[in-house]
Amino acid sequence: MKINYIILFLFFSTQLWGQKITISGTVKDSLNNVVPYANVIAKPKDLSKNLQFSLTDNEGLYKLQLTKGDTVTVRISYLGYKPINFQFIASNALKKDFILEPSSEELDEVVIEMPVTVSGDTTTYKTDKFVDGSERKLRNVLKKLPGVEVTKDGSVTVLGKKITHMLVDGKKFFGGNSKLAVNNIPANAIGDIEVIDNYNEIAFLKGLTDSDEMAMNIKLKKDKNRFTFGDISAGIGNNDFYKTSANLFYYAPKININFIGNINNIGEQTMSFKDYLSFSGGVNAVFKGNFNFRGGDFSQFMDNKDVLTSTQKFGALNITKTASSKLDISGYIILSDSDTNNFVEDFNEYTTYTEEKTNKTNAQNLLGITNLNLEYVPNASEWWHARTQIKRTNTTNNDNLATIVSNNTNNINTNRNLTATFLNQNVEWHKRKSKHHTFSAVINYVFDSTDRNNFWSTQDPILQGLIPTDNSQDLIRLNQNRDTEQQNFDGIFKYYWEINKSNHIYTTLGNKLLAEDFLTTDQQILDNGDENNFQSDGFNNNLDFKLNDAFVGIHYKFRTGIFTFKQGAFLHNYNWNVNQQTKIHKNKWIVLPDFLAKIDFNKSRKIQLNYNLKTSFSDASRFANQFYNSVFRGNENLENNLFHSLNIRYSRFSLYRGLVLFANLSYNKQIRGVRNSVVFDTSNPNPSQQINQFLTAKLLNNAFEDFIANIHLEKDIKNIKSKLDIRYNESRFIQEVDNSIETNINRSYNYEVGLETLYEKFPTIELGINQDIGRFISHNTTSKFITTVPFAKIDYYFINGFIFNFEYRKNIYDNKDFSQKNSYEIANTSLSFNKENSAWSFKITGQNLFDARFKQSNRFSDYLVSDTKTFILPRILMFSVGYNL
């Protein structure tokens, strides 16, 4: 399909369905005050036609698009006011203002009819006013709600603000994960949907946090609140491709059970790296600025989307139990098992030479996560929470690497095995002593253990002069064991003094202790089975690293009108020991100021500025003074990074104008930063051995500077939504290569323009183009890449049960330095049928319709520019059958 035909189709369809007129105006009360978030409903006299709906914005403005010639009754309603009915024939555009009169009568009938109600920070959508029966999952329902957006990866935004907690009947769904919810909760089980702004799970802490979080609560239908429901499906395709899935739910007043399962070999990932991060543990929002959860080394293969073969198995079980009126118990178990094969070709340009490389990889990753939560609320002013999370992974990675430098070939086989265990236990206590005094405390413990074993084998000498190998062997075998064990003991106490509604003083007292052991062993396995240990040549590490951070902070927050300011500082005492061949002890005091300013023009227009002076320490491996990782040598004299961080955000949302606008500027500058110093072995006359290098860590002044600006704009014009995204990023960093200091510059520009139709009973068509321009500048070279991606998407519900989906992307890749230009096309489609009131559904899908063989991309690093081809799954055609319970 050519994209030009789609553009013409969109143009003529716009003309065909474009016979619309507009009714607009303002809604005010009897005192001439604007009424925001009032319901404006247009009911056609022809009952076969759909209702039209709008909400007034913060200025009381509304706008509706109506079919020309229809006889329509417009109804204006808001809680506490008498509704107004206005009938007219939609012959010409009309400006009409309305005045609502207060009502002292019960408005039960109005409450039932109102599609959206707003009460304080809670907005309630009555979904039956928006759905038409074509919806299959929560994702499809949310897309019908005004002001709600759902991205492809499962993120949800409401009025431009991201949902951070997903609840079902008031209980967290798999720890609050939105992706699992939107892709799996059946549409026919959903009743009302609540959106809660400035959310905190502890009611009396609301208003004390600066997290600006938002929750979405999915209320199940009354006949689903003690019921088993869900769906199962199975599909089979060409070349033995298959997919099975199950989404099962049991809900009762005191117990909720959810199970999600998926097995497939079509490259479909149920859990990505971003999803994994949402399951990485945590604490209440009041402590978020005091913790940085690493979550263990579990994620290295989770974003492995472009594969030659893939087998994915995923299962998740979530249980929530109300043990008593004061105690809730909840937990979940997640298991993920993947087996993938990859093939990648790289063309690498280093500082002094070029390299052609191919890499064949088989990766097997078994991941398990279990989480247990106890929530005890003895009374309305006290709250206890105990959380335990355990994660375990076993990973095996086998790859074959072949490189060519100046017609000299080197082949290396690598086997990597990783076992990691992560335990997080914390206990929180929160107490509202009085309306002026509130206390919070947390005790947190983390155990994080990672065992790695790397085995390399090759017939070619490698890293000569860097690794003390015995090259007389028929096969060079290198083995490395690398073990890391980290423990964190943290305690934090917070006191909130609410002088009045507009003035707060916050005090924080805490201590964080990190203890980390880092051990490496490097050796060569000889042909006769003996070991050639490299310890005498500067290898093998046995490092004990301890860091204690004692801190106190005080902040003053005040509000005046539309302005909110918060300023203060933390005083830290860092005390650390590096114990290896010798022991190094250091102590340092650091003051870290921060500042927050917010301007809330209204609920839908805001600007926020944040400034922080931040610091961080490298992990223990960066302090290790012996070689490892073929070859990296740490630096035991490293100290903390120190950097400025400034961020400015602006957001604007207007239903009346059909406008969504986000603008963001961020600037980061390292005053002191740890960077890798690169040393190449260019003295070797054999060019194939000039790839040899080793890295070390150094603390440099003004090591890094980064500026990012991005704008996201959406505008509805009649029944067409236009989208524009622009992003600019410039980073400058110092790089030391062979004792020579260089400044590298990385500039990237990205924009995306798109149009999307919003007609009823007509396909939703989205067209657009994305272009990414990258430029990397070092002291003697400039590299430029351009990737252009036109795309199209069609979603169409027709003939009472059929749903057609189509996605198309064409990637046009242009490497200006090497005059390389190529393109590939990716298209996916599906056609499903579910007869009304039938439990059975049928689906035909096509994946990679044009049978593209690879994707091409580029990347920059401190010392190389890389051009990459990643090979992907072939065309897949599949037939599936589903059953709704």
GIRAWO-V927468 format. One record per helix or strand of 2 or more residues. SS is the DSSP state (alpha for helix, beta for strand). FROM is the first residue (numbers start at 0). TO is the last residue. If there is no record, write none. Layout:
SS&FROM&TO / SS&FROM&TO
//
This chain:
alpha&2&15 / beta&19&28 / beta&38&43 / beta&51&54 / beta&60&66 / beta&70&76 / beta&83&88 / beta&93&94 / beta&97&99 / alpha&107&112 / beta&115&118 / beta&121&125 / alpha&126&128 / alpha&137&141 / beta&147&149 / beta&155&157 / beta&160&161 / beta&164&167 / beta&170&171 / alpha&173&175 / alpha&177&183 / alpha&186&188 / beta&189&196 / alpha&202&204 / beta&213&219 / alpha&221&223 / beta&226&236 / alpha&237&239 / beta&241&251 / beta&254&263 / alpha&272&277 / alpha&284&289 / beta&308&321 / beta&326&349 / beta&353&378 / beta&381&404 / beta&407&431 / beta&436&457 / beta&475&499 / beta&502&524 / beta&530&532 / alpha&534&536 / beta&540&559 / beta&562&578 / beta&582&601 / beta&604&615 / alpha&619&622 / beta&626&627 / beta&631&632 / beta&640&653 / beta&658&679 / alpha&686&688 / beta&692&716 / beta&719&736 / beta&739&756 / beta&763&776 / beta&781&797 / beta&801&814 / beta&819&832 / beta&839&846 / beta&853&859 / beta&863&870 / beta&875&883
//
